[in-house]
Amino acid sequence: MRSFTRADDLRGATFTGVNLDGARFTAADFTGVVMRAVDVGGTDIDAPWLLDGKSTLLVNGVDVVPFVEAELNRRFPGRADRYARDPEGLRAAWASLETAWAAALARVETMPPGTADVSVDGEWSFAQTVRHLVMATDTWLGRAVLGAEQPYHPLGMPHTGYESEGHDMSLFSPGTPPYAEVLEARADRAAMVRDFLATVTEADLAVPRANPWAPDYQETTLSCLHTILEEEWEHLRYATRDLDALATS
């Protein structure tokens, strides 16, 4: 089967009468794509940036983004509070998130041994997803807000492309660490967020911070915390999706 990669520029291309049944698109840019008279039965779309408040997705002339947002908030109680703007609201948002993750962790414990390290369709395993959230906390709280010179836990999981961007991979442990150690790292970083939120003030939230990936771009403590909450809820969605798949396989 033919494969297309980043080296293939298909912008502006026209596909007429093409059979894409069973095709898979990963990390592809479909911005502005127009489809007419198409059969999309069984299509599965995962677009985390769809819900950024700026995007639309029209299906038969109807913007389905608000419906997707409402349904995700229904499925994940507390998710709607991820953009809280005051200390009390942020503390409540984090408490809801910890409750949701606790349920996911408990679910994994009821599944066959080794489930946490199983990948579904080449995606990160449950353990790898948890490790990535350790890194997200280290990046957006440890580095951006707390200013730690070397904030990274060795069990953190870098995002895709981290090495190619010139970052130091030696900070992270290779291979597949024991799941119990992953849980310890996760508990430590969750406590770090909880402890920070316990004393944060309105003034603290407004303090400017450098974006950890683009230092010339200014964030605030609040926007850094929002990024952590976004990462947490999106990756819980991924993890839940894959646990559902494993449970029915």
N, C-alpha and C positions, 0 to 999 in steps of 0.2 A: 504494500500500500504506500502511495506517495506521501511524503511528509513535507510540510512547509515550516520554516523557522524564521527567526528575526531577520535573517539575510534576505528573505523574500518580501519584497514590497508590493503588497496587493491593494494599496490605497487607490480608491476610485475604480477598482475593477468591477466589471459587470458579469454576473453569473446568471445565465438563462437556461432553464431546463436541466440544471445540474443536479445530480443525485448525491446528496450529502448524508444519506441515511447511515447512522452509526458513526459519523465523524465526531472527533473530539477536539475542542479548542481549549487551550490552556494559556493563561496570561496573554490573551489576544485582545486587541483594541477594536471594539465594535461601535465606537462613537459615531453617531450619525448614520449607521447602517440602515438601509431601507429594504424591507422585504415585502413583496406583493404576490398574492395568489400562492402562498407557500403552505406546505403541510408541516405543522410543527407538533403533531401529536407525539407525546412522550418526551418532548424536549425538556432538558433539565438545565437551568441557568443558575449559576451562583455568581453574583456580582456584588461584592461587599461595598463598593463605592456608589452603588445605585441609590443608597439612602443618605447621601450627603446633603440633601436639601436643595441640590442644584440640578439634579438629573431627572429626566422623564423617561418612561418606557411605555410607548403606546402600543396597545394591542387592540386591533379593530377600532382605532380612534379613541380608545379610553386609556388615560394615564393610570397604570396599575400600581405605581409606586406607593401612593397613600394606603392602598389596600394591603400591600405587602408589609408595610411598616406597622399597620394596625394589627395584623395577624401575628407578626413576630413579637410585638408587645404583649399580645394575649398569651402566646406560648411561653414567653419568658417574663414572668412577673418581676417588675423592678427595672426592666430594660429601658422603659420610657424615661427613667430618671437619670440616664447616663450623662445628660447635659445640665445637671443641676448647677446652679451658679453661686450658691452660698455655702458656708461651712456645714450647717446643719443638713442641708439637702445632699451634699456630697457624702457626709457620713452615713446617711440613710441609704444612698445609692450603693455605697460600698458594702454595707451590711446585706442588702438584697442580693448583691452579686455573690458574696461569700456563701449565702444560703443556697443559691442556685448551683454553684460549683460543688458545694458539699454533697448535694444530691447526685451530681454526676460522678463524683469520686466514690460515693457509696454504691452507685450502680455498677461501676467497674469491679468492685470487690465481689459482687454477686455473680459475675461472669466467669467463664473458664480461665484458669491460670494462663498468664501470658497475653491476655486480651489487650492490656495497656500498650504492648509493643507491636500490635498488628496494624499494618497499613491497609487502608481501603483505597483502591484505584490509584495507588502511587502517592496519596496524600500523607501528611504527617500522621504518625500514630498518636494515640491519646497521650502517651508519655512525652512524645516530642512536642505536642501542642502545649502541654503544661510547661515544658522546659522553655519554649519560646516566650511564654508569659513571664517567666523568671527574667529573661533578657529584656522584655518590654519594660518591666518595672525598673530594672537596673538602668535602662537607657533614659526613661522619661522622668523617673523620680531620683534615682541615685546619681545619675550624671547631670541631667538638665536642671533639676531643682536643688538637690543637696550638694551638687558640685564635687562629688567624689572623683578623684583623679583616675582611679581604676575601680569602677563600680561593679564589674561583671563577675557573677558567680560562674565557676567553671562548668557547671551543668546547664547553663543557659543555652538556648538553641538560636543561633543567628538566623535572620530572615534569608530567604532565597536571594542569591546575588551578593551576599555580604562580602565574601572573599574577593569576588571580581571587582568590587568597589574599592579595593585596596585596604580593607580593614584587617586587623591582626587576628587570625584564626587560632593562634597559639594560646589565646586567653581561655579557650573552651576545650573541654575534654572530648576526645574522639570516641567513636563507638557508641554502644548502648549501655548506659549505666544502669545499675539496679533500680527498679521502680521505687523501692523504699527510699533511696537516696534522693530521687527526683521529688518525692512527696515532701521530704524534709526541706529541700531547697525552696519548694513552692510555699510551704507553711511559713518559712522565714521571711520571704518577700511579701507575702500577704500581710503578715504582721507589721512589716515595715510601712506599708501603705496605711494600714489601720492606725498605727501609732502616729504617723504624720498627720492624718486627718483629725485625730483626737484633739490636737492643739492648734490647728491651722486657723487663721483669722481672715477676715475680709481683706485687710491690708496685705497679708501674705499672698492671697490669690491674685492680686494685681501686680505683683513684682515681676518685672520683665526678665525673661530667660532666653538664652540662645538655643535655637533649635539644634538638638544633638547631631542631626544629619546635615544641617545646612546652617552653620554658625552665624552667617550674616542675616539670617531670617529670625525675627524676634517672635518669641512666644511669651506666654505668661505662665505663672504657676497654675492658674486655672486651665489654660489650654493644654498644658502637659498632663494634668489629671484627667481631662476629658479624653485625651488620646489613650491613656491607660484603660479607662472605662470602655472605650470603643473596642480596643484590642481584646479586652476580657470578654465582652459580650459576643463579638464576632467569632472568636475562637471557641467559645462555649457552643455556639450554633454549629460550627464545623464538627466539633467533638461529638455533640449529640446526634447529628446526622450520621456520622460514621458508626457510632455505637448502635444506632437503629439498624444500620445495614448489617453489622456483625450479628446482631441478635436474630435476624431473619435469614441468615445465610446457612 
